[in-house]
Amino acid sequence: MIGLAQQVLLAALSAGVLTGVVLVARGGRENSLIGLGVATICAVTMLVVLDRYAGVAFSRDIALYLVFPGVFGVIYFCMVMREVKD
């Protein structure tokens, strides 16, 4: 059973995912990569919470697979920003 605190946490994480989607929709390299990072972190945290409190099958595995695009996005973002500075 998910309590009130977990429901509030899931609602806040849902707002974070929506914020990330809005940033991706705005366009631009920087906004898109930052939005992807925000949405990924919130979605992964939401899946881990669901696994712990609701026992959703395979949510930890899905969360692990969602982390990889975020890592590669940060690496690519650093490469883009380095080129912009030069």
KOLKOL-160400 format. One line per field, with one value per residue (C-alpha): residue number from 1; residue in one letter; x, z, y. Coordinates in steps of 0.02 Angstrom, whole numbers, m for minus. Layout:
resi <- (NUM  ...)
resn <- (A  ...)
east <- (X  ...)
up <- (Z  ...)
north <- (Y  ...)
***
This chain:
resi <- (1  2  3  4  5  6  7  8  9  10  11  12  13  14  15  16  17  18  19  20  21  22  23  24  25  26  27  28  29  30  31  32  33  34  35  36  37  38  39  40  41  42  43  44  45  46  47  48  49  50  51  52  53  54  55  56  57  58  59  60  61  62  63  64  65  66  67  68  69  70  71  72  73  74  75  76  77  78  79  80  81  82  83  84  85  86)
resn <- (M  I  G  L  A  Q  Q  V  L  L  A  A  L  S  A  G  V  L  T  G  V  V  L  V  A  R  G  G  R  E  N  S  L  I  G  L  G  V  A  T  I  C  A  V  T  M  L  V  V  L  D  R  Y  A  G  V  A  F  S  R  D  I  A  L  Y  L  V  F  P  G  V  F  G  V  I  Y  F  C  M  V  M  R  E  V  K  D)
east <- (0  65  47  17  202  237  90  156  328  256  157  314  412  272  286  473  445  323  450  580  460  424  611  633  486  562  700  882  1025  1049  865  835  980  939  756  805  912  775  642  757  807  626  564  701  665  478  510  620  485  353  462  492  316  202  309  296  390  544  538  717  778  684  756  931  901  837  994  1107  1032  1049  1234  1270  1167  1274  1434  1368  1311  1487  1561  1439  1470  1658  1640  1530  1659  1800)
up <- (0  m47  91  79  81  m65  m162  m137  m192  m349  m388  m371  m481  m610  m611  m638  m787  m862  m836  m928  m1072  m1085  m1094  m1232  m1328  m1325  m1439  m1442  m1397  m1220  m1172  m1249  m1160  m993  m1013  m1054  m898  m786  m857  m846  m665  m612  m707  m635  m459  m487  m546  m396  m278  m366  m352  m167  m111  m241  m297  m483  m577  m679  m631  m566  m730  m830  m718  m751  m939  m927  m840  m988  m1108  m971  m947  m1133  m1145  m1012  m1100  m1266  m1181  m1111  m1284  m1361  m1227  m1247  m1434  m1398  m1279  m1407)
north <- (0  171  301  487  532  415  486  662  604  523  682  789  670  675  865  845  731  856  995  893  861  1048  1084  954  1028  1203  1148  1191  1075  1135  1136  965  882  962  914  735  729  797  681  530  560  587  435  323  383  354  176  137  204  100  m54  m28  13  m68  m215  m178  m314  m268  m84  m88  m161  m30  106  43  46  225  285  250  381  510  471  480  640  723  670  738  899  925  900  1025  1155  1137  1173  1324  1398  1384)
***
